[in-house]
Amino acid sequence: MLSPVDMPEPPTDAFASRSALCRITGLFLAALARLISGASVRWIACQPDTCQRVYFSNHTSHLDALLIWSSLPLAVRELTRPVAAKDYWTRGFVRRWLALEVFHALLIDRTDIKVHQSPIDLMLWEIGSTKSLIVFPEGSRSVTGEVGEFKSGLYYLSKKRPELELVPVHVDNLNRVLPRGEFLPVPLLSCISFGPPIWLERGEPKVDFLCRARRAVLALKDS
């Protein structure tokens, strides 16, 4: 039994208020993102689940992470952390607050990669055994809307945690909702498709795996 000294202190009113504000803001932004994008959500041979997953998607807009996150049921959303670029999401107090306090994003510093603390190790440390991730294997937003070649991060993430479910996601038309270089979104219809999970196969070469993962995303566009 814990002694009174060991008992955790109850949250203060200020802390509770901040938590409530973050939760309400998250619900509001999720609804707003779906409204602006007119997004329809499809689950193809896959269902929402609170099990630990890595959602990997094509990348065409700064709204991608928010829209995928908002497309998840609330119980799944609360366990899912978008991976985002630190240099973009720490510009200004509001953007930083949204990323860290509302979306609980995992911010990666792309300009200061440490030998003993790679982005992959950081991701695995942060998610532990319960959290999920939203990642963009292309590494940067596509200018043309085409799905570019996948970088090696998804492979190394899977190699270190081969039991993780890797769920392909295809975001369609969002590059027209918030084109690159634009600040205000344009209301248009978009579609978020979640596909059947894949796993890294034993002994599968990196190039083969990344090609297979990319094909899994592309297949959702035509399904």
Z-matrix of the N, CA and C atoms (Angstrom, degrees):
N
C 1 1.469
C 2 1.523 1 109.11
N 3 1.331 2 115.86 1 137.78
C 4 1.454 3 120.00 2 -179.81
C 5 1.516 4 110.68 3 -74.84
N 6 1.308 5 115.94 4 138.23
C 7 1.456 6 120.40 5 174.06
C 8 1.512 7 108.59 6 -76.85
N 9 1.345 8 118.46 7 163.22
C 10 1.463 9 120.52 8 177.88
C 11 1.516 10 112.60 9 -55.19
N 12 1.334 11 117.24 10 -29.97
C 13 1.463 12 119.63 11 -179.83
C 14 1.521 13 110.53 12 -69.96
N 15 1.359 14 116.18 13 -33.97
C 16 1.457 15 120.62 14 -176.49
C 17 1.521 16 113.00 15 -84.07
N 18 1.320 17 117.24 16 -16.15
C 19 1.452 18 120.28 17 -176.35
C 20 1.524 19 110.12 18 -66.58
N 21 1.354 20 117.88 19 133.80
C 22 1.461 21 119.24 20 178.52
C 23 1.523 22 110.54 21 -66.25
N 24 1.315 23 115.08 22 144.44
C 25 1.453 24 119.44 23 178.72
C 26 1.530 25 109.96 24 -74.84
N 27 1.324 26 117.39 25 141.88
C 28 1.460 27 119.28 26 177.95
C 29 1.516 28 109.67 27 -66.20
N 30 1.335 29 117.71 28 151.32
C 31 1.452 30 120.12 29 -179.14
C 32 1.526 31 110.73 30 -63.07
N 33 1.306 32 115.66 31 143.00
C 34 1.454 33 119.76 32 177.68
C 35 1.517 34 109.75 33 -74.19
N 36 1.338 35 114.67 34 164.80
C 37 1.459 36 119.09 35 178.82
C 38 1.532 37 110.81 36 -61.38
N 39 1.330 38 116.28 37 -37.88
C 40 1.466 39 120.08 38 -179.57
C 41 1.518 40 110.88 39 -64.41
N 42 1.358 41 116.03 40 -42.55
C 43 1.465 42 120.30 41 179.01
C 44 1.524 43 110.49 42 -64.27
N 45 1.327 44 116.55 43 -44.18
C 46 1.466 45 120.69 44 179.46
C 47 1.519 46 110.67 45 -62.22
N 48 1.327 47 116.48 46 -38.49
C 49 1.464 48 120.79 47 179.88
C 50 1.520 49 110.84 48 -66.15
N 51 1.343 50 116.52 49 -41.56
C 52 1.467 51 120.07 50 178.79
C 53 1.522 52 110.50 51 -64.48
N 54 1.339 53 116.15 52 -41.41
C 55 1.461 54 119.77 53 179.55
C 56 1.522 55 111.25 54 -63.36
N 57 1.332 56 115.88 55 -42.47
C 58 1.463 57 120.39 56 178.91
C 59 1.525 58 110.71 57 -64.13
N 60 1.342 59 116.31 58 -41.05
C 61 1.465 60 120.49 59 179.56
C 62 1.524 61 110.57 60 -63.08
N 63 1.332 62 116.84 61 -43.54
C 64 1.465 63 120.52 62 179.36
C 65 1.524 64 110.86 63 -62.63
N 66 1.328 65 116.31 64 -41.88
C 67 1.465 66 120.30 65 -179.07
C 68 1.526 67 111.11 66 -65.70
N 69 1.322 68 116.44 67 -45.40
C 70 1.468 69 120.84 68 179.56
C 71 1.528 70 110.43 69 -64.00
N 72 1.335 71 116.08 70 -41.80
C 73 1.463 72 120.20 71 178.68
C 74 1.519 73 110.68 72 -61.86
N 75 1.335 74 116.48 73 -41.73
C 76 1.457 75 120.28 74 178.38
C 77 1.519 76 112.45 75 -62.27
N 78 1.317 77 116.96 76 -43.66
C 79 1.466 78 121.04 77 178.27
C 80 1.528 79 110.87 78 -63.37
N 81 1.334 80 115.69 79 -41.46
C 82 1.468 81 120.28 80 -179.67
C 83 1.532 82 110.93 81 -65.14
N 84 1.341 83 117.40 82 -46.53
C 85 1.460 84 120.62 83 -177.83
C 86 1.523 85 111.51 84 -67.88
N 87 1.332 86 116.20 85 -35.05
C 88 1.465 87 119.08 86 177.16
C 89 1.526 88 110.33 87 -62.82
N 90 1.333 89 116.05 88 -44.93
C 91 1.471 90 120.11 89 178.60
C 92 1.521 91 110.81 90 -65.94
N 93 1.335 92 117.09 91 -40.93
C 94 1.460 93 121.35 92 -179.24
C 95 1.524 94 111.05 93 -64.83
N 96 1.337 95 116.95 94 -41.97
C 97 1.463 96 120.81 95 179.87
C 98 1.526 97 110.84 96 -61.87
N 99 1.321 98 116.35 97 -42.78
C 100 1.467 99 119.41 98 179.36
C 101 1.521 100 110.85 99 -67.35
N 102 1.333 101 116.50 100 -35.51
C 103 1.465 102 120.57 101 -179.91
C 104 1.523 103 111.14 102 -67.77
N 105 1.336 104 116.84 103 -48.25
C 106 1.461 105 120.81 104 -177.77
C 107 1.525 106 111.69 105 -64.95
N 108 1.321 107 115.45 106 -41.41
C 109 1.467 108 119.32 107 -176.62
C 110 1.519 109 112.47 108 -82.74
N 111 1.328 110 116.88 109 -15.62
C 112 1.461 111 119.60 110 -175.24
C 113 1.511 112 111.38 111 59.07
N 114 1.321 113 115.58 112 32.90
C 115 1.464 114 120.26 113 -169.90
C 116 1.519 115 112.91 114 -70.82
N 117 1.325 116 114.65 115 131.00
C 118 1.456 117 120.54 116 167.27
C 119 1.523 118 106.99 117 -100.21
N 120 1.326 119 116.18 118 147.49
C 121 1.468 120 121.46 119 -175.29
C 122 1.517 121 108.92 120 -118.43
N 123 1.336 122 115.97 121 129.08
C 124 1.466 123 121.26 122 178.67
C 125 1.533 124 109.22 123 -122.18
N 126 1.324 125 116.03 124 135.26
C 127 1.461 126 122.11 125 172.63
C 128 1.523 127 106.43 126 -113.35
N 129 1.326 128 116.70 127 110.84
C 130 1.462 129 122.66 128 -174.16
C 131 1.533 130 108.98 129 -107.64
N 132 1.327 131 116.37 130 113.59
C 133 1.474 132 121.85 131 -178.17
C 134 1.523 133 111.10 132 52.60
N 135 1.309 134 115.47 133 35.42
C 136 1.464 135 122.23 134 -179.23
C 137 1.520 136 107.62 135 -161.44
N 138 1.312 137 117.24 136 147.50
C 139 1.455 138 121.52 137 179.16
C 140 1.528 139 109.72 138 -128.49
N 141 1.347 140 117.53 139 152.10
C 142 1.463 141 119.70 140 175.60
C 143 1.525 142 110.39 141 -58.08
N 144 1.329 143 115.86 142 140.77
C 145 1.459 144 120.05 143 -177.33
C 146 1.517 145 108.52 144 -155.25
N 147 1.326 146 116.07 145 147.61
C 148 1.461 147 120.26 146 178.74
C 149 1.534 148 112.28 147 -85.73
N 150 1.332 149 117.58 148 3.42
C 151 1.454 150 119.39 149 176.57
C 152 1.529 151 109.24 150 -65.24
N 153 1.328 152 115.92 151 160.51
C 154 1.464 153 120.07 152 -176.25
C 155 1.526 154 110.01 153 -73.39
N 156 1.337 155 114.89 154 125.70
C 157 1.456 156 121.51 155 -176.60
C 158 1.522 157 111.51 156 -138.84
N 159 1.336 158 114.53 157 163.46
C 160 1.459 159 121.41 158 167.67
C 161 1.517 160 106.46 159 -120.98
N 162 1.324 161 116.39 160 112.77
C 163 1.459 162 121.87 161 175.74
C 164 1.523 163 107.44 162 -87.74
N 165 1.334 164 117.60 163 118.50
C 166 1.460 165 120.15 164 -179.14
C 167 1.527 166 109.55 165 -117.63
N 168 1.338 167 115.16 166 133.31
C 169 1.462 168 120.24 167 -168.08
C 170 1.520 169 112.09 168 -137.68
N 171 1.335 170 114.53 169 159.94
C 172 1.460 171 119.90 170 166.94
C 173 1.525 172 108.76 171 -67.55
N 174 1.326 173 117.01 172 162.54
C 175 1.470 174 120.73 173 -170.78
C 176 1.527 175 109.91 174 -136.69
N 177 1.337 176 116.00 175 111.14
C 178 1.461 177 120.18 176 -178.62
C 179 1.520 178 113.69 177 -127.63
N 180 1.339 179 118.03 178 -10.31
C 181 1.460 180 120.15 179 -172.46
C 182 1.520 181 110.55 180 -154.44
N 183 1.339 182 116.25 181 155.83
C 184 1.463 183 120.57 182 173.96
C 185 1.528 184 111.60 183 -66.49
N 186 1.327 185 117.53 184 -14.41
C 187 1.457 186 121.13 185 179.01
C 188 1.532 187 112.62 186 -85.12
N 189 1.322 188 117.52 187 -8.61
C 190 1.469 189 120.56 188 -174.74
C 191 1.526 190 112.26 189 -53.93
N 192 1.331 191 115.99 190 -53.78
C 193 1.467 192 119.83 191 -176.10
C 194 1.522 193 111.21 192 -61.63
N 195 1.343 194 116.44 193 -44.07
C 196 1.458 195 120.42 194 179.93
C 197 1.523 196 111.13 195 -62.39
N 198 1.333 197 116.65 196 -42.12
C 199 1.459 198 119.07 197 -175.89
C 200 1.531 199 111.48 198 -71.29
N 201 1.330 200 117.87 199 -40.31
C 202 1.461 201 119.98 200 176.50
C 203 1.521 202 109.93 201 -63.56
N 204 1.324 203 115.98 202 -46.24
C 205 1.473 204 121.70 203 178.60
C 206 1.525 205 110.89 204 -58.11
N 207 1.326 206 116.98 205 -44.39
C 208 1.466 207 120.78 206 -177.62
C 209 1.524 208 112.40 207 -73.06
N 210 1.341 209 117.17 208 -18.43
C 211 1.465 210 121.03 209 179.69
C 212 1.521 211 112.50 210 -80.34
N 213 1.317 212 116.41 211 -12.89
C 214 1.472 213 120.67 212 178.92
C 215 1.525 214 110.21 213 -82.13
N 216 1.327 215 118.34 214 144.91
C 217 1.466 216 120.02 215 173.24
C 218 1.524 217 110.02 216 -56.92
N 219 1.311 218 116.94 217 152.55
C 220 1.460 219 121.80 218 -173.67
C 221 1.529 220 112.52 219 -53.72
N 222 1.324 221 118.00 220 -43.98
C 223 1.465 222 120.64 221 -178.00
C 224 1.531 223 111.15 222 -63.01
N 225 1.324 224 116.87 223 -35.56
C 226 1.470 225 121.23 224 178.13
C 227 1.523 226 109.95 225 -76.75
N 228 1.317 227 115.97 226 -40.48
C 229 1.467 228 121.72 227 -178.76
C 230 1.521 229 111.22 228 -58.52
N 231 1.309 230 117.09 229 -39.26
C 232 1.461 231 120.52 230 -176.96
C 233 1.530 232 112.43 231 -69.14
N 234 1.325 233 117.00 232 -15.38
C 235 1.459 234 121.14 233 178.25
C 236 1.527 235 112.53 234 -104.01
N 237 1.328 236 117.15 235 4.20
C 238 1.467 237 121.15 236 -171.62
C 239 1.520 238 111.42 237 -116.52
N 240 1.341 239 115.40 238 129.10
C 241 1.462 240 121.37 239 -177.13
C 242 1.521 241 110.31 240 -115.53
N 243 1.323 242 118.14 241 119.90
C 244 1.465 243 119.82 242 174.04
C 245 1.531 244 110.42 243 -69.47
N 246 1.310 245 116.87 244 142.66
C 247 1.461 246 121.89 245 173.01
C 248 1.525 247 107.00 246 -97.65
N 249 1.326 248 116.55 247 127.34
C 250 1.461 249 120.32 248 -173.59
C 251 1.524 250 110.51 249 -140.59
N 252 1.329 251 115.04 250 164.57
C 253 1.462 252 121.20 251 -178.80
C 254 1.531 253 110.57 252 -78.12
N 255 1.303 254 115.89 253 125.61
C 256 1.460 255 121.34 254 -178.28
C 257 1.524 256 111.94 255 -62.99
N 258 1.345 257 117.14 256 -38.78
C 259 1.462 258 119.64 257 -176.48
C 260 1.527 259 112.76 258 -63.82
N 261 1.339 260 117.23 259 -28.07
C 262 1.465 261 120.14 260 178.93
C 263 1.523 262 111.07 261 -85.23
N 264 1.336 263 117.24 262 -46.00
C 265 1.461 264 120.60 263 -171.32
C 266 1.524 265 114.67 264 -83.89
N 267 1.316 266 117.78 265 0.19
C 268 1.470 267 119.44 266 175.19
C 269 1.529 268 111.59 267 -108.99
N 270 1.313 269 116.75 268 10.90
C 271 1.467 270 120.31 269 176.26
C 272 1.527 271 109.44 270 -82.47
N 273 1.309 272 116.52 271 99.95
C 274 1.456 273 119.96 272 179.00
C 275 1.518 274 112.11 273 94.89
N 276 1.329 275 115.03 274 150.36
C 277 1.464 276 121.13 275 -175.74
C 278 1.523 277 112.15 276 -63.96
N 279 1.331 278 117.25 277 -44.81
C 280 1.470 279 120.41 278 -174.67
C 281 1.519 280 110.84 279 -63.99
N 282 1.329 281 116.24 280 -47.37
C 283 1.460 282 120.20 281 -178.60
C 284 1.531 283 110.35 282 -62.28
N 285 1.329 284 116.68 283 -41.70
C 286 1.460 285 120.83 284 179.42
C 287 1.526 286 110.93 285 -65.46
N 288 1.335 287 116.55 286 -42.13
C 289 1.464 288 120.69 287 -179.79
C 290 1.522 289 110.56 288 -63.15
N 291 1.331 290 117.02 289 -43.53
C 292 1.459 291 120.61 290 179.16
C 293 1.524 292 110.72 291 -61.01
N 294 1.327 293 115.71 292 -46.30
C 295 1.460 294 119.84 293 -176.82
C 296 1.523 295 111.71 294 -63.24
N 297 1.323 296 116.73 295 -47.19
C 298 1.458 297 120.61 296 -172.41
C 299 1.521 298 114.19 297 -85.60
N 300 1.324 299 116.71 298 -40.37
C 301 1.468 300 120.14 299 -172.92
C 302 1.527 301 113.64 300 -95.30
N 303 1.322 302 117.17 301 -31.98
C 304 1.471 303 120.01 302 -176.43
C 305 1.529 304 111.39 303 -95.82
N 306 1.356 305 116.76 304 -52.44
C 307 1.462 306 120.48 305 -177.52
C 308 1.524 307 112.31 306 -88.39
N 309 1.339 308 117.38 307 -13.07
C 310 1.473 309 121.78 308 -175.75
C 311 1.527 310 110.25 309 51.76
N 312 1.330 311 114.99 310 41.57
C 313 1.457 312 120.48 311 -178.19
C 314 1.520 313 111.01 312 -68.21
N 315 1.302 314 115.67 313 149.80
C 316 1.453 315 122.50 314 174.08
C 317 1.522 316 106.36 315 -97.49
N 318 1.328 317 116.80 316 107.79
C 319 1.457 318 121.71 317 -174.07
C 320 1.524 319 110.20 318 -90.27
N 321 1.323 320 115.43 319 127.25
C 322 1.452 321 122.20 320 -177.69
C 323 1.527 322 109.63 321 -107.83
N 324 1.309 323 115.80 322 127.60
C 325 1.460 324 121.56 323 177.13
C 326 1.523 325 108.20 324 -84.18
N 327 1.321 326 116.26 325 107.38
C 328 1.462 327 120.41 326 -176.02
C 329 1.529 328 112.56 327 -81.33
N 330 1.321 329 116.79 328 -8.17
C 331 1.467 330 120.14 329 -176.82
C 332 1.522 331 112.86 330 -104.48
N 333 1.328 332 118.18 331 -8.06
C 334 1.462 333 121.20 332 -176.45
C 335 1.526 334 109.67 333 -137.70
N 336 1.325 335 115.16 334 72.13
C 337 1.459 336 121.02 335 -179.15
C 338 1.524 337 108.83 336 -85.80
N 339 1.316 338 117.20 337 118.95
C 340 1.461 339 122.25 338 -178.42
C 341 1.533 340 110.11 339 -91.71
N 342 1.315 341 115.62 340 142.10
C 343 1.462 342 120.99 341 -176.92
C 344 1.520 343 110.81 342 -61.16
N 345 1.329 344 117.13 343 -41.54
C 346 1.461 345 120.97 344 -175.06
C 347 1.527 346 112.63 345 -96.95
N 348 1.332 347 116.78 346 8.15
C 349 1.465 348 120.21 347 176.60
C 350 1.523 349 108.48 348 -146.46
N 351 1.325 350 115.11 349 72.29
C 352 1.454 351 120.37 350 -178.78
C 353 1.528 352 109.77 351 -72.20
N 354 1.341 353 117.86 352 159.05
C 355 1.465 354 120.09 353 176.12
C 356 1.532 355 112.91 354 -55.92
N 357 1.333 356 116.79 355 -34.64
C 358 1.467 357 120.08 356 179.14
C 359 1.519 358 110.69 357 -65.18
N 360 1.329 359 116.63 358 -45.79
C 361 1.467 360 120.25 359 178.63
C 362 1.525 361 110.90 360 -62.67
N 363 1.319 362 116.26 361 -38.34
C 364 1.467 363 120.44 362 178.66
C 365 1.524 364 110.88 363 -64.35
N 366 1.314 365 117.39 364 -43.64
C 367 1.461 366 121.19 365 178.92
C 368 1.522 367 110.62 366 -60.05
N 369 1.325 368 116.30 367 -47.57
C 370 1.460 369 120.40 368 -177.49
C 371 1.527 370 111.41 369 -65.40
N 372 1.308 371 116.84 370 -37.01
C 373 1.461 372 120.76 371 177.52
C 374 1.522 373 110.66 372 -64.59
N 375 1.323 374 116.01 373 -43.78
C 376 1.461 375 121.08 374 -174.63
C 377 1.525 376 112.95 375 -70.78
N 378 1.320 377 117.82 376 -34.78
C 379 1.470 378 118.60 377 -175.76
C 380 1.528 379 111.95 378 -84.91
N 381 1.331 380 117.77 379 -19.06
C 382 1.458 381 119.43 380 179.53
C 383 1.524 382 111.28 381 56.07
N 384 1.321 383 115.77 382 -131.65
C 385 1.469 384 120.44 383 -178.32
C 386 1.524 385 112.69 384 -114.28
N 387 1.338 386 117.73 385 10.12
C 388 1.467 387 120.05 386 -175.65
C 389 1.525 388 114.57 387 -129.29
N 390 1.325 389 117.99 388 -31.09
C 391 1.456 390 120.36 389 -173.45
C 392 1.527 391 111.70 390 -82.68
N 393 1.327 392 115.01 391 155.70
C 394 1.462 393 122.02 392 175.22
C 395 1.524 394 109.21 393 -113.69
N 396 1.338 395 115.20 394 169.08
C 397 1.459 396 120.79 395 -177.70
C 398 1.519 397 110.99 396 -129.32
N 399 1.328 398 115.17 397 153.85
C 400 1.462 399 123.06 398 166.87
C 401 1.517 400 106.46 399 -116.02
N 402 1.339 401 117.39 400 118.74
C 403 1.464 402 120.87 401 -177.37
C 404 1.520 403 110.17 402 -127.72
N 405 1.338 404 114.47 403 161.65
C 406 1.463 405 121.74 404 -179.72
C 407 1.527 406 107.96 405 -127.07
N 408 1.337 407 116.96 406 95.61
C 409 1.473 408 120.54 407 -172.05
C 410 1.521 409 115.03 408 -63.81
N 411 1.333 410 118.54 409 -17.24
C 412 1.462 411 119.44 410 177.63
C 413 1.524 412 111.37 411 -67.66
N 414 1.334 413 116.74 412 -24.05
C 415 1.453 414 120.58 413 177.20
C 416 1.503 415 115.03 414 91.07
N 417 1.319 416 117.97 415 -29.24
C 418 1.458 417 122.28 416 177.91
C 419 1.514 418 108.36 417 -152.28
N 420 1.325 419 115.98 418 166.66
C 421 1.455 420 120.60 419 -177.19
C 422 1.530 421 111.60 420 -70.48
N 423 1.310 422 115.35 421 142.16
C 424 1.462 423 121.17 422 177.00
C 425 1.523 424 109.92 423 -79.03
N 426 1.316 425 116.78 424 134.86
C 427 1.467 426 121.68 425 178.36
C 428 1.526 427 110.54 426 -79.27
N 429 1.328 428 116.64 427 -36.32
C 430 1.460 429 121.61 428 -174.77
C 431 1.520 430 113.56 429 -90.32
N 432 1.330 431 117.39 430 -15.15
C 433 1.455 432 120.11 431 -174.90
C 434 1.516 433 112.36 432 92.73
N 435 1.345 434 116.96 433 -10.48
C 436 1.462 435 120.91 434 176.80
C 437 1.526 436 109.63 435 -77.61
N 438 1.327 437 116.00 436 151.08
C 439 1.469 438 120.70 437 179.42
C 440 1.523 439 108.76 438 -80.72
N 441 1.333 440 116.94 439 116.57
C 442 1.455 441 121.33 440 -178.84
C 443 1.514 442 112.34 441 -78.85
N 444 1.318 443 115.09 442 178.24
C 445 1.461 444 120.53 443 177.49
C 446 1.526 445 109.89 444 -66.32
N 447 1.331 446 116.14 445 143.74
C 448 1.464 447 121.10 446 179.80
C 449 1.526 448 110.28 447 -82.12
N 450 1.314 449 115.67 448 137.53
C 451 1.456 450 121.05 449 173.99
C 452 1.529 451 109.15 450 -82.14
N 453 1.313 452 115.81 451 173.62
C 454 1.468 453 120.35 452 -166.42
C 455 1.527 454 115.09 453 -79.34
N 456 1.344 455 118.47 454 -7.71
C 457 1.459 456 120.56 455 -174.75
C 458 1.521 457 114.09 456 -55.70
N 459 1.328 458 117.23 457 -43.88
C 460 1.467 459 120.88 458 -178.32
C 461 1.524 460 110.46 459 -62.33
N 462 1.321 461 116.72 460 -36.69
C 463 1.466 462 120.96 461 179.44
C 464 1.536 463 110.70 462 -64.74
N 465 1.321 464 117.02 463 -48.57
C 466 1.462 465 120.08 464 -177.60
C 467 1.529 466 111.73 465 -68.99
N 468 1.333 467 116.20 466 -32.34
C 469 1.458 468 119.98 467 174.56
C 470 1.521 469 110.20 468 -61.98
N 471 1.330 470 115.85 469 -43.87
C 472 1.466 471 120.99 470 -179.79
C 473 1.520 472 111.95 471 -71.57
N 474 1.319 473 116.33 472 -33.66
C 475 1.463 474 119.45 473 -178.95
C 476 1.523 475 110.80 474 -66.44
N 477 1.338 476 116.81 475 -36.44
C 478 1.456 477 120.55 476 179.64
C 479 1.523 478 112.60 477 -81.09
N 480 1.340 479 116.59 478 -25.91
C 481 1.472 480 120.70 479 178.06
C 482 1.527 481 108.75 480 -134.12
N 483 1.334 482 117.88 481 70.34
C 484 1.467 483 120.99 482 -173.53
C 485 1.525 484 114.35 483 -64.97
N 486 1.347 485 117.17 484 -14.85
C 487 1.470 486 119.09 485 -179.98
C 488 1.525 487 113.07 486 -81.39
N 489 1.318 488 117.77 487 -11.73
C 490 1.463 489 120.34 488 -178.35
C 491 1.527 490 111.47 489 -66.10
N 492 1.322 491 116.09 490 135.22
C 493 1.457 492 120.06 491 172.98
C 494 1.525 493 108.91 492 -74.38
N 495 1.313 494 116.50 493 130.29
C 496 1.457 495 121.71 494 177.56
C 497 1.517 496 107.87 495 -107.66
N 498 1.318 497 116.82 496 111.13
C 499 1.466 498 121.57 497 -174.73
C 500 1.525 499 109.51 498 -104.30
N 501 1.345 500 117.63 499 114.52
C 502 1.469 501 119.79 500 178.16
C 503 1.523 502 111.01 501 -71.07
N 504 1.324 503 115.69 502 143.58
C 505 1.463 504 121.83 503 179.32
C 506 1.526 505 107.83 504 -134.05
N 507 1.322 506 115.58 505 135.55
C 508 1.472 507 118.94 506 174.11
C 509 1.521 508 109.62 507 -119.64
N 510 1.330 509 114.94 508 124.31
C 511 1.460 510 121.95 509 177.29
C 512 1.515 511 107.34 510 -101.51
N 513 1.324 512 117.23 511 118.85
C 514 1.462 513 121.37 512 -176.11
C 515 1.520 514 111.15 513 -109.70
N 516 1.310 515 116.40 514 131.25
C 517 1.463 516 124.29 515 171.86
C 518 1.530 517 114.45 516 79.37
N 519 1.324 518 118.65 517 0.90
C 520 1.465 519 118.88 518 -175.71
C 521 1.521 520 112.20 519 -73.10
N 522 1.332 521 117.55 520 -23.07
C 523 1.461 522 119.61 521 176.60
C 524 1.524 523 111.33 522 -64.89
N 525 1.329 524 117.51 523 -20.06
C 526 1.470 525 120.52 524 176.37
C 527 1.525 526 111.42 525 -89.49
N 528 1.359 527 116.51 526 -22.78
C 529 1.464 528 120.09 527 176.71
C 530 1.527 529 110.14 528 -71.12
N 531 1.341 530 116.01 529 -44.02
C 532 1.465 531 120.70 530 176.78
C 533 1.527 532 107.45 531 -134.66
N 534 1.338 533 117.18 532 83.66
C 535 1.468 534 120.14 533 -178.40
C 536 1.513 535 111.66 534 -61.67
N 537 1.321 536 115.31 535 154.55
C 538 1.469 537 120.42 536 179.50
C 539 1.529 538 109.28 537 -60.37
N 540 1.340 539 115.21 538 133.28
C 541 1.457 540 120.30 539 179.94
C 542 1.513 541 113.94 540 90.86
N 543 1.345 542 117.12 541 -7.53
C 544 1.462 543 120.64 542 179.58
C 545 1.527 544 109.62 543 -100.26
N 546 1.341 545 115.75 544 154.91
C 547 1.463 546 121.08 545 -178.34
C 548 1.523 547 111.64 546 -104.68
N 549 1.341 548 117.19 547 -39.63
C 550 1.459 549 120.83 548 -176.74
C 551 1.524 550 110.27 549 -98.39
N 552 1.351 551 117.34 550 132.14
C 553 1.462 552 120.45 551 178.68
C 554 1.521 553 112.14 552 -72.73
N 555 1.330 554 114.79 553 152.02
C 556 1.459 555 121.79 554 176.85
C 557 1.525 556 107.48 555 -109.25
N 558 1.341 557 118.92 556 121.94
C 559 1.472 558 120.12 557 -177.24
C 560 1.533 559 111.99 558 -60.86
N 561 1.293 560 117.24 559 118.49
C 562 1.455 561 123.83 560 176.70
C 563 1.527 562 108.22 561 -148.06
N 564 1.316 563 116.02 562 165.16
C 565 1.454 564 119.91 563 178.42
C 566 1.519 565 110.16 564 -84.07
N 567 1.318 566 116.70 565 135.36
C 568 1.453 567 121.49 566 176.03
C 569 1.524 568 108.41 567 -135.26
N 570 1.317 569 115.20 568 171.13
C 571 1.467 570 119.74 569 -177.49
C 572 1.523 571 109.56 570 -139.24
N 573 1.324 572 116.14 571 134.29
C 574 1.469 573 122.68 572 176.05
C 575 1.520 574 107.55 573 -112.25
N 576 1.332 575 116.47 574 118.93
C 577 1.463 576 121.03 575 -178.59
C 578 1.522 577 110.23 576 -116.00
N 579 1.335 578 115.82 577 126.75
C 580 1.463 579 122.73 578 175.93
C 581 1.526 580 107.73 579 -105.02
N 582 1.335 581 116.82 580 130.13
C 583 1.457 582 120.39 581 -176.44
C 584 1.515 583 113.55 582 -109.15
N 585 1.321 584 117.13 583 -179.34
C 586 1.468 585 121.71 584 -179.07
C 587 1.526 586 111.08 585 -66.47
N 588 1.335 587 117.36 586 141.62
C 589 1.469 588 120.88 587 -178.44
C 590 1.525 589 112.20 588 -63.27
N 591 1.328 590 114.54 589 151.17
C 592 1.456 591 120.91 590 170.93
C 593 1.532 592 107.69 591 -125.36
N 594 1.320 593 115.79 592 165.68
C 595 1.464 594 121.84 593 176.25
C 596 1.516 595 108.39 594 -136.50
N 597 1.309 596 116.16 595 155.60
C 598 1.462 597 120.78 596 172.11
C 599 1.520 598 107.97 597 -70.61
N 600 1.323 599 116.71 598 125.49
C 601 1.456 600 120.74 599 179.92
C 602 1.527 601 110.42 600 -82.78
N 603 1.294 602 115.50 601 149.35
C 604 1.465 603 120.89 602 -178.72
C 605 1.534 604 110.28 603 -57.58
N 606 1.317 605 115.88 604 125.07
C 607 1.460 606 120.25 605 177.46
C 608 1.518 607 114.65 606 77.14
N 609 1.327 608 118.25 607 4.87
C 610 1.466 609 120.36 608 -177.91
C 611 1.529 610 110.57 609 -70.53
N 612 1.324 611 118.22 610 127.11
C 613 1.466 612 120.71 611 179.02
C 614 1.518 613 111.96 612 -62.99
N 615 1.319 614 115.83 613 151.48
C 616 1.462 615 121.39 614 -177.42
C 617 1.522 616 111.77 615 -57.75
N 618 1.314 617 117.64 616 -47.00
C 619 1.471 618 121.22 617 -176.82
C 620 1.526 619 110.33 618 -62.06
N 621 1.337 620 116.37 619 -42.86
C 622 1.467 621 119.98 620 -179.28
C 623 1.528 622 110.76 621 -64.66
N 624 1.319 623 115.89 622 -42.92
C 625 1.470 624 119.56 623 -179.97
C 626 1.525 625 111.36 624 -63.00
N 627 1.319 626 117.44 625 -46.19
C 628 1.467 627 120.47 626 -177.91
C 629 1.530 628 111.39 627 -65.30
N 630 1.310 629 116.63 628 -36.48
C 631 1.476 630 119.86 629 175.95
C 632 1.527 631 110.28 630 -65.79
N 633 1.326 632 116.27 631 -41.51
C 634 1.473 633 120.34 632 179.94
C 635 1.527 634 110.68 633 -65.77
N 636 1.339 635 117.16 634 -40.59
C 637 1.461 636 120.70 635 178.79
C 638 1.521 637 110.49 636 -64.80
N 639 1.321 638 117.47 637 -41.92
C 640 1.468 639 121.34 638 178.64
C 641 1.525 640 110.61 639 -63.74
N 642 1.330 641 116.86 640 -40.98
C 643 1.469 642 120.38 641 178.27
C 644 1.535 643 110.83 642 -63.75
N 645 1.328 644 117.03 643 -34.04
C 646 1.463 645 120.34 644 178.84
C 647 1.531 646 111.34 645 -64.04
N 648 1.327 647 116.46 646 -36.42
C 649 1.471 648 120.26 647 176.49
C 650 1.525 649 109.97 648 -71.45
N 651 1.332 650 117.02 649 -46.03
C 652 1.468 651 120.82 650 -179.11
C 653 1.520 652 112.01 651 -62.11
N 654 1.330 653 116.85 652 -34.65
C 655 1.469 654 120.39 653 -178.75
C 656 1.521 655 111.49 654 -62.42
N 657 1.328 656 117.42 655 -29.63
C 658 1.461 657 120.68 656 -179.01
C 659 1.533 658 111.53 657 -70.45
N 660 1.311 659 116.77 658 -26.92
C 661 1.462 660 120.27 659 179.96
C 662 1.522 661 110.98 660 -66.10
N 663 1.321 662 116.40 661 -34.36
C 664 1.465 663 121.61 662 -175.13
C 665 1.519 664 112.73 663 -99.41
N 666 1.324 665 117.84 664 -0.78
C 667 1.473 666 119.11 665 -175.57
C 668 1.525 667 111.05 666 -87.04
